[in-house]
Amino acid sequence: MHNMIIGGAGMLGQKLAAHLTGHTLTLVDLIQPPPTAGATCLAADLTDPATATALIARRPEVIFHLAAIVSGQAEADFAQGYSVNLDATRLLFEAIRLVSDYHPRVVFASSTAVFGAPFPDKIPDDFHATPRTSYGTQKAMAELLVSDYSRRGIFDGISLRLPTICIRPGLPNRAASGFFSNILREPLAGLPATLPVPDTIRHWFASPRAAVGFLRHAATMDLGLLGDRRALNMPGLSATVAEQIEALRAVAGQRAVDLIHRHPDPAIAGIVSTWPQDFDTARADALGFTAEDTFDQIIAVHLQDEARNVRT
Amino acid sequence: MHNMIIGGAGMLGQKLAAHLTGHTLTLVDLIQPPPTAGATCLAADLTDPATATALIARRPEVIFHLAAIVSGQAEADFAQGYSVNLDATRLLFEAIRLVSDYHPRVVFASSTAVFGAPFPDKIPDDFHATPRTSYGTQKAMAELLVSDYSRRGIFDGISLRLPTICIRPGLPNRAASGFFSNILREPLAGLPATLPVPDTIRHWFASPRAAVGFLRHAATMDLGLLGDRRALNMPGLSATVAEQIEALRAVAGQRAVDLIHRHPDPAIAGIVSTWPQDFDTARADALGFTAEDTFDQIIAVHLQDEARNVRT
C-alpha cells in the first residue's frame, strides 16, 4: 500500500506519517518535510500544474490532502487562498481524472469553517454550508468537487470537517483560535498564556490523536456507505473555556490556572462568536469515527503524546 | 442604467431583454444574439480569459449571468461543463474584482439542481446543497463564489435557484425535463406529445414570465437584506403531471388531452424521481419574489405571451 500525504510537513501530516510506517509513504509539502523513517520526502508547489501530474505518476493508493492556506491568511490574501485551497486541489483531482485506469482513495481535510452563523444549538449532519470566510468558501467548493469526482468514479473520496485541534503542540501562533490551545499547553509547561475571550465561550474540539484517527479510518473504511454525500462532520467535544480551565485545574492545580491572564480582545471575541459551538455527529458516529468525551482526556492525550515536547 | 445579459441569446435572456428597453442594454452569447431594439449584441466566448475583461471594461451596472452548459450536456462532457459553468463564471467574477472602483450588481441564474435526493416533502430554505449531477455541483460552486465575492464587497450578488420553467416555448427538446412543457405546449397547438413518466410524478414549476420577474426583482431589490447567504430558492408551483393535464383539459378540452401519448421511459422516470418536488420558499416570498399559484395561470401566461408562436 502506497500512502501519499500532501501537506506532509504540517503538524497533522507529521503525526499521521508516524502511524503509516510499514507502508510505502510519500510526504509532500511546499517545504521539504523533515526526514521520516522509510518515507520519500518531496518539496513541491501544488499550484504548479506540472506538480500534480508528477505526483500522480507515482500512483499512490491513498492520497491524504491536508495542504491549505489557513483561514486568516486566506482572508488577507484573496488570490492566494483561492489559488492554493481551490485551484491546487482541482489540479490534483484533474491529474487523477486524466489517468483513466487509476482510481485512488482521496481523504480531504475540510473544516467546520464551511458553516457560518447563525447556527442551531447543535449543528446537525445536514446543516447547510454557508461559509462566512473565503477559507470556508474554498473548503466548501473543494468538498463539492470531492463528491462529484467520487460520484463519477474518478476517485473514491471523502471530506472530513475537522473540529478545532486542541491541544495543538508547538509554540503559540497567531491564529484566532490559537488561545484554545495556548491556555492549556503553556500553563502545563509552567508558562503564562493569554485568554482574549470570556470563560463562557463554547467551541468544538478534538485532539491531534483523534484527528489522526479520523484520517486513518477514512483511508480504510467502505466509503460506499456515504452514498453521494461525501462530506462528513467529524465527532468532537463541545466545551466552554471555563470547562477547559477546570480540566487544567484538575491535572495541574490552581498554580497552572493562575498562569492564564485575561486580556479581553473584542476583535477575537467577535470572530469566535461566529464559530460553531456544538454538533450532533450521528452520521460519523455510526460510521465508526470517534473522539474524546471530556477535556480531561484531551489533556491526557497531550501529556502522553507530547511528553518530549512539554517544556518544564 | 446599463444592463448586460450574458446568455442573451437564450430563451430567458431574450424575454428579459424585451423588458429592459429604455436602458442601455448589452446582450452577449456564444452565438450572436438576434438584433434587439436599442441593444448592443455581441458574440463572445466566456471561456476565453480575455472576454470577461473586455466585457467588464463596458462597466455595466447590472450583469445577468444566465449562460450555462445544460444539465445533460454537463453530465456527458465533464470538462466542458466545468469549463463553462464554473471557470467562465469565475473569470467573469475575477475580471470584476480586478477593477478596484467597480462594484456592479450580479444576478446569477442557479438551479434547484444544487439539491440532491433524498428530500423532505417540502424543501426548506436552509436545505443543504448536495447535488447529484456535475451541473448541480458547478452551480453550487458558483453560488459559493457569489456569496464570497459579495461578502468581500467585490460585487453585490445574488443567486436565484430557478424552478423548472414551464411552459417552455419553441420546439420540443431532448432535455429530460422537456416533457413537462411538451405535454402542454404541443396539444395547445393541436400537435401530439409524449409523456414518459406516470401521472403521479410531482415537480416544481414557474412560467417564463415569472422567471423574468425574478431576475428583474433581483436586479433592483436591496440585497443587503440577504446578509451573507446570497443563494435563494425561487417561488414556484408544486404540481403533478395529472394536475398539469387537468389544467390542459380545462382550457383546451378532452381533444387536447387525447393528444398526449403515454410511452413510459424508465430511464427518464428514474432521473425525474431524484428531482425536487416541492419547496417552502418563505425567504424569497418575504423578499417580494412571486410566481404562479395554479397551472391554469401558467397556461394562461403561455397563451398570452406566446400567442404569435402558438402553432395552429
Interface residues (C-beta under 8 A of the other chain):
Chain A: F78 R97 G116 D126 F127 H128 A129 T130 P131 R132 S134 T137 A140 M141 L144 L145 S147 D148 R151 R152 D228 R229
Chain B: F78 R97 G116 D126 F127 H128 A129 T130 P131 R132 S134 T137 A140 M141 L144 L145 S147 D148 R151 R152 D228 R229
